């Protein structure tokens, strides 16, 4: 079911629209290249707290039907991370698969060691590519 939210200010919505627009062309990159690019973007950022990352995700899903939709995990996660970065912060951006059948790929963000906006157990996904705050090295740094 698509996400809907109220209480997002005009300024927050404007910033979220920019993050969604910047994220859109990045989605065309191969996963490894996208991870490398986001690693560069994350350099020097302080860790995003769970509440602030959740507010960023909510702003993104408020302004974009694609990001709010069931199949919008990649644009939603990239736009959320970019919106956090515009505020000097970075969540852990992740791409991976479900830990148990049926197989399914997913992209999400984590903050304070918890999934952001996902109503699932923490171990539900296996991370394949992860970009942590201040990441400058390979892997789930």
C-alpha positions in Angstrom: 0.0 0.0 0.0 1.4 3.5 -0.9 2.6 5.6 2.0 0.8 8.9 2.8 1.8 11.5 5.3 0.6 14.9 6.4 2.4 17.6 8.3 5.3 18.1 5.9 6.0 21.8 5.5 6.4 23.6 2.2 10.1 23.9 2.7 10.5 20.2 3.5 8.4 19.3 0.4 10.6 21.6 -1.8 13.8 20.0 -0.5 12.3 16.5 -1.0 11.3 17.3 -4.6 14.9 18.3 -5.3 16.2 15.1 -3.8 13.8 13.0 -5.8 14.8 14.9 -9.0 18.5 14.4 -8.3 18.0 10.7 -7.5 16.1 9.9 -10.7 19.0 9.8 -13.2 21.2 8.0 -10.6 18.8 5.1 -10.8 20.0 4.3 -14.3 23.5 3.5 -13.0 24.6 -0.1 -12.4 24.3 -1.0 -8.7 28.1 -1.1 -8.0 28.6 2.2 -9.7 25.7 3.8 -7.8 27.2 2.5 -4.6 30.5 4.0 -5.4 28.9 7.4 -6.2 26.9 7.4 -3.1 30.0 6.5 -1.1 31.6 9.7 -2.4 28.4 11.7 -1.6 28.4 10.3 2.0 32.0 11.3 2.8 32.2 13.7 5.7 28.5 13.4 6.7 27.6 12.8 10.2 25.2 9.8 11.0 21.5 10.6 10.5 19.4 9.7 13.6 16.5 7.4 13.1 13.9 10.1 13.6 15.5 12.5 11.2 15.9 9.8 8.6 12.3 8.8 9.0 11.2 12.4 8.5 13.3 12.6 5.3 11.7 9.4 4.1 8.2 10.7 4.8 9.0 14.0 3.0 10.1 12.0 0.0 7.1 9.7 0.0 4.8 12.8 0.4 6.1 14.4 -2.9 6.6 11.3 -5.1 4.0 8.7 -5.9 6.7 6.5 -7.3 8.7 6.7 -4.1 5.6 6.1 -2.0 4.6 3.1 -4.1 5.2 -0.6 -3.5 7.9 -0.9 -6.2 9.6 2.4 -5.3 12.2 1.1 -2.9 15.3 2.2 -4.9 14.2 5.7 -5.8 12.8 6.1 -2.2 16.1 5.0 -0.6 18.3 7.1 -2.8 16.2 10.2 -2.5 15.9 9.7 1.3 19.7 9.4 1.6 20.3 12.5 -0.6 17.8 14.5 1.4 19.6 13.6 4.6 22.9 14.5 3.0 21.5 18.0 2.1 21.1 18.4 5.8 24.7 17.3 6.5 23.7 13.8 7.6 23.7 10.3 6.0 21.8 7.2 6.9 23.2 3.8 6.0 22.0 3.2 2.4 21.5 -0.5 1.6 20.6 -2.8 -1.3 20.1 -6.4 -0.7 17.7 -9.4 -0.7 15.3 -11.0 1.6 16.9 -13.4 4.0 14.2 -16.1 3.5 12.2 -17.2 0.5 10.7 -16.0 -1.7 13.7 -14.2 -3.2 13.2 -10.5 -3.6 15.6 -7.6 -4.0 15.1 -4.4 -1.9 16.7 -1.1 -1.2 16.3 0.7 2.1 18.0 3.0 4.6 19.0 2.3 8.2 19.8 4.7 11.0 20.8 4.1 14.6 21.1 0.4 13.6 17.4 0.1 12.7 15.4 -0.1 9.4 13.8 3.3 8.6 10.2 3.2 7.8 10.1 -0.6 7.2 7.7 -2.6 9.3 9.9 -5.6 9.3 12.4 -7.4 11.6 16.0 -6.1 11.4 17.3 -9.4 10.1 14.7 -9.6 7.3 17.1 -8.5 4.6 20.7 -9.5 3.7 22.8 -6.4 2.7 24.7 -6.8 -0.6 25.8 -3.1 -1.0 25.8 -0.7 1.9 27.0 2.9 2.2 27.4 4.2 5.8 27.9 7.7 7.1 31.3 9.1 6.2 31.9 6.1 4.0 35.1 6.3 1.9 35.9 2.7 1.7 34.3 -0.4 0.1 31.6 -2.6 1.5 29.2 -1.9 4.3 31.4 0.6 6.0 
